[in-house]
Amino acid sequence: QVQLVESGGGLVQPGGSLRLSCAASGSIFSIYAMGWYRQVPGKQRELIAKITWSGGSTNYADSVKGRFTISRDNAKNTVYLQMNSLKPEDTAVYYCYGDLTGGGSWHAEDYWGQGTQVTVSS
């Protein structure tokens, strides 16, 4: 089984920074990509950023481009989201996801973290 554990959320003032971490653990055969979604009440979950595990190719939502940076530590099966110049509209629950193959699986599937709250307010 696979588990994604997120950390790093909290309360920050506008213009401040936070770094989210998400560590994948358990029986993992391979990771194709990991990334981050966010969701606010009444809104659809949106993809914020993703990164491929082998080549490190990244994609960002337009709303965070230039402010957020996604990175990964392959040795630790961990993905990070560095969030700078935070705005009140960044307030949301942030969910880590992994596109990976578990040790007992025949194909890749999506796995999800529990979510971590990010609140940007003065």
N, C-alpha and C positions, 0 to 999 in steps of 0.2 A: 504494500500500500504506500501511497505518496501523500505527504502533507506539506502545505505551503504555510509558513508562519511569517506574518508581517509585523513590523515594528517601526517606530519613528514618528507616528502621528502626534498631533497635539495642537495647542493654541499658539498662534503667532500673529504679530502685528502686520498690517499691510506694508509691503516692501521687504519683509523679512524672508528668512530661508528655513527650510526643513529638508532633511534627508530621510527618505523611506527605505527600508530594507525588507527583503523577502527571501527567506532561505527555504529551499526545497530539500526535504529529507525523506527517508524511507528507501524502498527498493526502486531505484531509478536505473533504467537501462541506458537511456539517452535523452537529451534535451534538444529540441529543435529551436524553440524560441520562448522567451518570457517577456512579460510586459505588465502594464498597469491600466486599469479602467477606473473611472470614478462615477459616482451616482449621487444625485440629490433627490430629496422627496418630490414625487410628482414628475420627475424627469427620467428619460431613458438613460441607461448606462452608456457611457461613451468611452471609446478607446483613447487613451492619452499618449501612450508610447509603447513601443515594443523593440526588442533587440533579438537578432538571431544569435545562436550560441556558438556556432563555428566561426562565422565570418564577422560577427559584431555589427552587422548592418542594422541601422536604426530607422524608425519612422515615428513622427510626432504629429499630434493633432495641431491644426493651425492655431488654436487658442493658447497653446503652451509653447509653441516653437520659439526658440531664442531665450526662453526663461527656464525650461526644465531640461535636464540631461539624464538620460538613462544609461546605465553601465552594468557590467556584470563581472563577477569573479567566478570563472569556470571551475576552479579548484574547490570552491566552497558551495557551488550550486546556488549562488546568491545573485539576485538582481537588485539594483539600487535605483532610486529616483531622486536626484538632486533638484530641489524646487527653489528657485530664486525669484526675487521681485514678486512675491506672492500678492495676489489681489483678493478682495472679499469674494469675488465670483469663483475663486478656486476652492471655496469651502465645499466639502463633499466627503463621502466615505470613499476611500481609495482601496481598490481591490487588486491584488496581485494575481496574475494567471500564468500558468505554464503550459506550453504545448510540448508534451513529452511522452515518452514510452516508459511505463512502469516495468519493473523486472519480470512480472508475471503476465504481461500483456503482449498481444501479437501486433498491436498497432498504436499509433500515437493518439492521445486524447487530451482534452483540456482539463486542467486542474485549477482550483481556485483557493485563494486565501480567505480568511474570515473577514477581512476588511479592517481598515484603521481610519479613524476620524481625523480629518484635517479641518481646522477652523481658523479662518483668517479674519481677524477683527481687532479694532482698536479699543 
